Amino acid sequence: MIEVYSWPTPNGHKVHIMLEECGLAYRVHPVDIGAGDQFAPAFLAISPNNKIPALTDSDGPDGRPISLFESGAILLYLAGKTAKLLPADVRGKYEVLQWLMFQMGGVGPLLGQAHHFRIYAPDKLPYAIERYTNEAKRLYGVINKRLAHSTYIGGPEYSIADIAVFPWLRSWKNQGVEMSDYPHLKGWFDEIARRPAVQRGLEVLAGLRRPLTDDRAREALFGKRQVEQR
């Protein structure tokens, strides 16, 4: 059995969607990041960076249990376990992987900063808001240009690259972006949103989601609890 420790955020949704697309049996354990559950010793044992999601699989690659953290690593693990959503040929595989890394190194962190300074930061800093809003628009432009010439982000077939990027673009309004400005991206986005496995994945823990703007959540996510050594 696969055990998933997660919360309904873009990084959590990546893994929920992947599990649904692969048809794997799993149990989900909520890690309430606004309440500070990510700092519990049991969770830190499998996710030392105190971030969701994390995963344990009792049937690892050598028949022994394995635990993983970082959503990109989990996507790669599940793709390898099931031989799905990552091309088998070397050229196709690396085409997908470069776009997966684009999400991990660019889309996630920089759209996350746009969210932070536009929505969560107590002080609305014009420089930071402008910088990260402009970067969000630039990244949307990169994806739009890619999808003008490619059916999916990673190439001709739906893959873990699409699964990685899609959840981060669901909050385009909060990022200061107008989706209709990126027609190729919008067509792709609407297609991915219609996939039954994507819809099921987005429902995982959705009932627990709430605005992370109270003082307790701010302290857990952005305050001293987040940066202290453990």
matplotlib code that plots the C-alpha trace (Angstrom):
import matplotlib.pyplot as plt

x = [0.0, 1.2, 0.7, 0.6, 1.2, -0.2, -2.3, -4.4, -1.8, -0.3, 2.6, 0.2, -2.2, 0.6, 1.0, -2.8, -3.3, -0.4, -1.7, -5.2, -3.8, -1.7, -4.6, -2.6, -4.2, -3.2, -4.2, -3.9, -2.9, -3.6, -0.7, -2.2, 0.5, -1.4, -1.5, 2.2, 1.7, 4.7, 7.0, 5.9, 8.9, 7.1, 6.6, 10.1, 11.4, 10.2, 10.3, 13.3, 12.7, 9.3, 7.4, 4.5, 4.0, 5.8, 5.2, 5.9, 5.5, 5.5, 6.4, 9.5, 11.7, 13.6, 10.5, 11.3, 9.6, 10.8, 10.0, 10.3, 9.9, 9.8, 7.0, 9.2, 11.0, 7.7, 6.4, 9.5, 9.2, 5.6, 6.3, 9.1, 6.9, 4.1, 5.9, 3.4, 3.5, 7.2, 8.5, 10.6, 12.8, 15.8, 15.2, 11.5, 12.3, 14.8, 12.4, 9.8, 12.4, 13.6, 10.1, 9.6, 12.8, 11.4, 8.4, 10.4, 13.0, 10.8, 7.1, 6.6, 9.1, 8.4, 4.6, 4.8, 6.6, 3.9, 1.3, 3.2, 3.7, 0.3, -1.8, 0.0, 2.7, 1.5, 3.2, 2.3, 5.7, 5.2, 8.7, 8.1, 4.6, 5.7, 8.7, 6.9, 3.8, 6.0, 7.8, 4.5, 3.5, 6.8, 6.5, 3.0, 4.4, 7.1, 4.5, 2.1, 4.9, 5.8, 2.2, 1.9, 4.2, 3.6, 0.4, 1.5, 4.2, 6.6, 6.0, 3.3, 2.0, 0.5, 3.2, 4.4, 5.4, 1.8, 0.8, 3.6, 2.7, -1.1, -1.9, 0.3, -1.7, -5.1, -4.6, -3.8, -6.0, -4.0, -0.8, -2.0, -2.4, -5.2, -5.5, -7.1, -3.9, -2.3, -4.6, -2.4, -1.9, -5.6, -6.6, -4.2, -5.3, -9.0, -8.2, -6.2, -8.9, -11.5, -9.5, -11.4, -8.2, -7.2, -10.7, -10.5, -7.0, -8.1, -10.8, -8.3, -8.4, -10.2, -12.8, -10.0, -8.6, -9.0, -7.4, -3.9, -4.1, -4.7, -1.9, -1.3, -0.9, 1.3, 3.6, 3.8, 4.3, 6.3, 7.4, 10.0, 8.6, 9.4, 13.0, 14.1, 16.6, 15.2]
y = [0.0, 3.5, 6.0, 9.7, 12.5, 15.6, 18.7, 20.3, 22.5, 22.5, 20.2, 17.9, 17.8, 16.7, 13.5, 13.0, 13.3, 11.0, 8.3, 8.6, 8.5, 5.4, 3.7, 2.8, 2.1, 4.6, 6.0, 9.7, 11.3, 15.0, 17.1, 20.4, 22.9, 25.8, 24.1, 23.1, 19.3, 19.4, 19.9, 16.7, 14.3, 11.4, 13.5, 14.9, 11.3, 11.0, 14.6, 16.3, 19.5, 19.8, 20.1, 18.2, 15.9, 12.8, 9.1, 5.7, 2.5, -0.9, -2.5, -0.6, -1.3, -4.1, -5.4, -3.4, -0.3, 3.1, 6.6, 9.7, 13.5, 16.2, 16.0, 15.8, 12.8, 11.2, 11.7, 10.0, 7.2, 6.5, 6.8, 4.2, 1.9, 1.8, 2.5, 5.2, 8.9, 9.0, 8.0, 4.8, 6.1, 8.1, 11.2, 11.4, 10.9, 13.8, 16.0, 15.4, 15.7, 19.1, 20.4, 18.7, 20.5, 23.7, 23.3, 22.4, 25.2, 27.9, 27.5, 26.3, 28.6, 31.8, 31.5, 30.7, 34.0, 35.8, 34.2, 35.2, 38.8, 39.4, 37.4, 36.5, 39.1, 41.5, 44.4, 44.9, 45.7, 47.2, 46.1, 42.5, 42.4, 43.8, 41.6, 38.3, 39.2, 40.0, 36.7, 34.8, 36.4, 35.5, 31.9, 31.7, 33.0, 30.4, 27.6, 29.3, 29.4, 25.7, 24.6, 26.5, 23.8, 20.8, 19.0, 18.6, 20.3, 17.4, 16.5, 14.7, 12.6, 13.6, 13.1, 13.9, 17.3, 18.2, 16.8, 18.9, 22.2, 22.1, 22.5, 25.6, 27.4, 26.9, 30.1, 32.3, 35.2, 35.3, 35.4, 38.6, 36.7, 36.8, 33.3, 34.5, 36.2, 32.8, 30.9, 27.9, 27.4, 27.9, 25.2, 22.8, 23.8, 23.2, 19.8, 18.7, 20.0, 17.7, 14.5, 12.3, 11.3, 15.0, 15.8, 13.0, 14.0, 17.6, 16.4, 14.7, 16.5, 19.4, 19.6, 20.5, 23.4, 26.9, 30.3, 30.3, 33.9, 33.6, 34.3, 30.6, 29.7, 32.7, 31.6, 28.0, 28.9, 32.1, 32.8, 31.4, 27.9, 27.6, 28.5, 27.1, 24.2, 20.7]
z = [0.0, -0.8, 2.0, 1.0, 3.4, 1.9, 1.8, -1.0, -2.5, -6.0, -4.9, -3.2, -6.1, -8.4, -6.5, -6.0, -9.8, -10.6, -8.3, -9.9, -13.4, -12.6, -10.9, -7.9, -4.5, -1.8, 1.5, 2.1, 5.5, 5.8, 7.0, 8.0, 7.0, 8.6, 11.9, 11.8, 11.3, 8.9, 11.9, 13.7, 14.2, 12.4, 9.3, 9.4, 9.4, 5.8, 4.8, 6.3, 4.5, 6.4, 3.1, 1.7, -0.1, 1.1, 0.3, 1.6, -0.4, 1.3, -2.0, -3.0, -6.1, -4.3, -2.5, 0.6, 1.9, 0.6, 1.6, -0.6, -0.3, -3.0, -5.5, -8.6, -7.2, -6.3, -9.8, -11.2, -8.8, -9.7, -13.4, -13.0, -10.8, -13.3, -16.6, -17.3, -18.2, -19.0, -22.4, -22.6, -25.4, -24.2, -26.3, -25.3, -21.7, -21.5, -23.4, -20.6, -17.9, -18.9, -18.6, -15.3, -14.1, -15.5, -13.2, -10.2, -10.6, -12.1, -12.2, -8.6, -6.8, -8.7, -8.9, -5.2, -4.7, -6.7, -4.4, -1.3, -2.1, -3.7, -1.2, 2.0, 2.7, 5.5, 3.8, 0.2, -1.4, -4.9, -6.0, -5.0, -6.4, -9.7, -10.0, -9.3, -11.2, -14.3, -13.8, -13.6, -16.9, -18.4, -17.4, -18.8, -22.0, -22.1, -21.7, -24.2, -26.8, -26.1, -26.5, -29.8, -31.3, -29.0, -28.0, -24.4, -22.4, -22.5, -26.1, -28.2, -25.3, -21.9, -19.2, -15.7, -17.1, -17.6, -14.2, -12.6, -14.2, -14.3, -10.5, -10.3, -13.0, -11.4, -9.3, -12.3, -11.0, -7.7, -9.7, -11.6, -14.9, -17.4, -18.8, -22.1, -22.9, -23.5, -25.9, -26.5, -22.7, -22.1, -24.6, -23.0, -19.5, -20.3, -21.8, -18.7, -16.4, -18.1, -17.4, -14.9, -13.0, -12.7, -11.3, -8.8, -7.8, -7.2, -4.9, -2.5, 0.8, -0.9, 1.9, 4.3, 2.4, 3.9, 3.6, 5.2, 6.4, 10.2, 12.6, 13.4, 9.8, 9.1, 11.9, 10.7, 7.0, 7.1, 10.7, 13.1, 13.2, 9.5, 9.7, 13.1, 13.0, 13.8]

ax = plt.figure().add_subplot(projection="3d")
ax.plot(x, y, z, "-o")
ax.set_aspect("equal")
plt.show()
